[in-house]
Amino acid sequence: MEKTEKDMKEFNEKEMEPSEVRQELQNENGQAKSAADMPMKGKLSLKRVIIGLFVTVGIAVPVIMLFIHKQHEEEYYDYEYGEEPSDGYVAYSGGSSDIVNPDTKEVIVKDIDWCHYSDGNDEPPIVLFAKNGKRGYCNIATGEVIVEPTTYTKAWIFSEGLAAVEKNGYIGFVNTSGKVAIDFKYSYRGNDLYAFVFHDGHCVVADSSNKIGVINTKGRWVIKPKYDHVEITKDYAVVYNDGEFKKQVDFQGNVLQDGIIDDINELYYNMQYTNLQTGEPQEGYAKNNDYYEYQVGYYSGLIDSKGKIITPPIYTDISGITPTLFRACLKDNLSIVIIDTKGNVVSTTGK
């Protein structure tokens, strides 16, 4: 998946059961919770509770907008970027590393920098290696160097008979004979080493405008490049643009589910109350039972307790000020606005 490379927001979250959520934020003496009793972030996860509420309460927006994206049951990316060949395929001597035939000990490639290969059982025994700043491939079964380390400075392991290589800022794919099978027409965006790998006949790539889509093993777009983020599963992809809701799209381009969000968090605001034991005024936090922050990717929006979307997911963070005012941080992570319960900006300030 293109994971996508921004810093994730950190949340101090706490799962709460429905019965706990309904309780007022008061201690045994009926007082509001003090600051010491509350989470520093001031927001708790209400995923399970709010989802149930959205299903049962009639809302103005489609209920599909409240569908929480299911975690994939199977991991589709090789985050370790394959494995270093074992079983005698690499020989170390005199401070250098060589790729060798494990039976004859004949040197296939001498003095390499590093090497990796796909550990999939259905993949040919082709090793990706680096030498003098270039990338090449060799078949460790036949002893043949199928791609000499002279042209490509970026390359990826083989998957489903194809391997991605970069040339002049664009990605193409070579086959197990080392020939270019899919031409260089996909923009290289500094993707991580586990990107550009085919899974179930599909790979996430970008076009020349840096918009992302999905191709098949023939290099044809099965999901057009219109998105900032794409995550693929076996049967569909989850796609979205920053500031918009996610959607499930199958590999024929059909939208299966629209309006997907990732999470919902409680909002808290400062309040003053009188300590019933001492009679002294104190400051604490109260939970907002009417409004919540929801998340889509790296961005947040405001939603009410009936499931009505107040703002699109265009902020990097939302927190409570009063029951009806909220602090919202813009995408530059520097500018802050104050919004009301209709999503209107009522004032601005520097961070």
Residue, then its C-alpha position, 0 to 999 in steps of 0.5 A: m500500500e502506498k502508505t503512504e509518509k507523514d507522521m501519524k498523530e498520537f492519541n491517548e485513547k481508551e476503549m469504553e463500554p456503552s454503559e460507561v460512556r453514558q455515565e456523567l463525568q462525575n466522581e462519587n460525590g457528583q463532582a465533575k472530573s478533575a484535570a488529574d483524572m482526565p486523559m491528557k489528550g482529552k479524547l477517548s475512542l468511541k468506535r464501537v459505541i458510536i457505530g451502534l448509535f449510527v446504525t440505530v439512529g436515523i441520520a441525514v447523511p448515508v449510513i455508509m459514511l459511518f462504515i469503519h474500514k475493516q482491517h485486512e485479515e491477511e498482510y499483503y506487503d513484504y515489509e522486510y523486503g524479501e530475505e537475504p539468500s541462504d543455503g550457501y548462495v552468498a560467500y564472504s571472503g576478504g571483506s567482500s560478498d559474492i553470489v555463488n552457485p551453492d553446489t559448484k561454488e562457482v561465483i555468479v556475481k562478485d563483490i556485491d553490496w547487498c542482495h535480496y530475493s522474494d521468499g514466495n514459493d511460486e517465485p523463480p529463484i532470482v536474486l536482486f543485488a546491488k553493486n557499485g550503486k546500481r541494481g541487477y538480477c541473477n538466477i541462482a538456479t541457472g547461474e545467469v545474470i539476467v539484468e546487469p548492474t549498469t542501468y537501474t539505481k532503484a529496483w524491487i524484488f520479483s513478485e508474480g513474475l515481474a520486478a519493478v525497476e526505476k529509470n529517469g524517475y519512472i517505474g517499469f517492470v522486467n520479467t524473469s528473462g530480464k526484458v522490459a515487460i511493462d514500459f516506464k510510465y509510472s512516476y517514482r514517488g520515493n516509495d518504500l522498498y516494499a512498494f511496487v510488488f504485485h499481489d493477486g495480479h495487482c500493483v499500486v503505482a502512480d501516473s505522471s501527475n503523481k495520482i495513484g491507481v492500480i494496474n494489472t500484470k499487463g500494465r493496464w489500469v484497473i483502478k484509474p489514477k485519481y487518488d492520493h492514497v490506495e490500499i489493496t486487498k485481494d478483492y478490492a482497494v480502499v482509495y481516498n484523497d486527502g480531505e475526503f472520505k475513503k471508499q472501497v473500489d473493486f478492480q473493475g472500477n465499481v464503488l462497493q462502499d463509500g464514505i468510510i472513516d477510520d475512527i471516532n474520538e470523544l471531545y472534552y472541554n475545560m470547565q469550572y466547578t465547586n468541590l463539594q467537600t471543600g467548597e473551593p472552585q476547581e477546574g476540570y474537564a467535561k465530556n461533550n456528549d453532542y459532538y465528536e471528532y472522526q478521522v479519515g487517514y491523517y485528517s479529522g472532521l467534526i460529527d454530531s451524536k446523531g451521525k450528521i457530518i459537520t465538517p469534511p475531514i480537512y483538519t489535522d486535529i480537533s479538540g474541545i474549547t466549550p460545549t459549542l466551540f472547537r479548536a481545529c488545526l489546519k493542514d499546515n499544522l501551524s494555523i489554528v481556527i475556532i469552529d462552531t457546531k455548524g462548522n463555521v470558522v468564528s476566529t483565527t489565531g497563530k499556533 
